[in-house]
């Protein structure tokens, strides 16, 4: 049976990465966890390794898409004859990453080529939903399908699906581009409800800058796919 590798892009997540790695390692079918330390200034990489992850380190921050690519390449080097499925998880999930099993099941059984998480418990965020609406409407215009949570980074997909979507859209546009590219190429994409939860984002200037970067990257991904 094909195994699953969990790939966790992480930057400055020392407070949560250990719990996230431990939860990912406990998932049925997951036999490898790769953390991509994307230029952290804290002990993210050391804590991830101590928790049982293989760690790939970027010397400077290269963004989410690059971290996903690096993680997938690391898994490829460790794969046997049957390529593992790829489960992407965010570093700040903590122990709630243990509920990711429903994402793996449809891919492992051959019912879907990619699953996208829909969080049942919604954390109140500081933004106004502009980026989510941009992504949802953009995916719908491009494919006819409107995802519930288009920016959700918790996804499981086959190696064939991941390779078909390369090169990935830059930065925070990666999820939007991934969904559009795979649907256009005829891959089966399915949303799955899970009980995960992120750290809540705030309304300070750092959070606003983060959302501005998200908006920019999603807009670029959509423009490139018009």
Beta strands, then each sheet from edge to edge (+ up, - down):
strand 1: 4-10
strand 2: 30-38
strand 3: 54-58
strand 4: 85-90
strand 5: 114-119
strand 6: 155-157
strand 7: 189-194
sheet 1: 3+ 2+ 1+ 4+ 6- 5+ 7+
end
